[in-house]
């Protein structure tokens, strides 16, 4: 059975690229969100097996959304996605419960490697 994924990124192009990589790796993208507030709502509605979460987004950033999702479901599996140069945020994300992080722009092999961790 395919793992169900929620893709969270404020850039539609990034969501499309990640969705393409996920589907090629046998995952099913069940929902997309463009900010942290939407991510929390869609997490509650869909109960996905995995979330890919952008860090920098309008309205609510990915780290705040990660913390809220972890309150709802302590076992939530979240992979953070960030642009280069956001190492301090990446550390905070890992400490807040993210299982991995991927640097943008997405490298197909790196994303696939991250997906094998779940």
C-alpha positions in Angstrom: 0.0 0.0 0.0 1.3 3.4 -0.9 2.3 5.8 1.8 0.1 8.8 2.0 1.8 12.2 1.9 0.9 15.8 2.7 3.2 18.2 0.7 3.5 21.7 2.3 5.2 24.5 0.4 4.1 28.1 -0.5 5.6 27.7 -4.0 3.3 25.7 -6.4 6.4 24.8 -8.5 8.1 23.2 -5.5 5.0 21.2 -4.6 4.7 20.0 -8.2 8.3 18.9 -8.3 8.2 17.1 -4.9 4.9 15.5 -5.8 6.5 14.1 -9.0 9.4 12.7 -7.1 7.2 11.2 -4.4 4.8 9.5 -6.9 7.8 8.1 -8.8 8.9 6.5 -5.5 5.5 4.9 -5.0 4.0 7.5 -2.6 0.5 8.9 -2.9 0.1 12.7 -2.4 -3.2 13.0 -0.6 -3.1 16.7 0.0 -1.1 19.9 -0.5 -0.9 23.1 1.6 0.7 26.4 1.0 1.3 27.5 4.6 1.5 26.1 8.1 -2.1 26.9 9.1 -3.4 24.9 6.0 -0.8 22.2 6.8 -2.3 21.6 10.3 -5.9 21.6 9.0 -5.0 19.1 6.2 -3.0 16.9 8.6 -6.1 16.6 10.9 -8.3 15.8 7.9 -6.1 13.4 6.0 -3.9 11.8 8.7 -1.1 11.2 6.2 1.8 8.8 6.8 4.4 11.5 6.0 4.6 15.3 5.7 7.1 17.2 3.6 7.3 20.7 5.2 8.8 23.9 3.8 10.4 26.1 6.5 9.8 29.6 5.2 6.1 30.2 4.4 3.6 33.1 4.9 1.1 33.1 7.8 2.8 30.3 9.7 6.3 28.9 9.1 7.1 25.2 8.9 8.7 24.9 12.3 5.6 26.3 14.1 3.4 24.0 12.0 5.7 21.0 12.8 5.4 21.7 16.6 1.6 21.9 16.3 1.4 18.7 14.2 3.6 16.9 16.8 1.1 18.1 19.5 -1.8 16.5 17.5 0.2 13.4 16.7 3.5 12.7 18.5 4.3 10.0 16.0 3.9 12.2 13.0 6.7 11.8 10.4 7.8 15.1 9.0 10.6 15.8 6.6 11.6 19.5 6.5 12.6 21.2 3.2 14.7 24.4 3.3 16.8 26.5 1.1 20.5 26.7 1.6 21.8 28.7 4.5 19.0 27.8 7.0 21.1 25.5 9.1 20.0 27.0 12.5 16.3 26.5 11.4 17.1 22.9 10.4 18.6 22.2 13.8 15.5 23.6 15.5 13.3 21.5 13.2 15.2 18.3 14.1 15.0 19.2 17.8 11.2 19.8 17.3 10.8 16.3 16.0 11.5 16.3 12.2 12.9 13.0 11.0 15.0 14.5 8.2 15.6 17.6 6.1 16.1 18.1 2.4 17.8 21.1 0.9 16.1 23.0 -2.0 16.4 22.9 -5.0 15.4 19.2 -4.7 17.9 16.6 -5.7 16.0 13.5 -6.8 18.5 11.1 -5.2 18.6 12.9 -1.9 14.8 13.0 -1.7 14.7 9.3 -2.5 17.3 8.6 0.2 15.3 10.6 2.7 12.1 8.6 1.9 13.9 5.3 2.7 14.2 6.5 6.3 10.4 6.2 6.9 
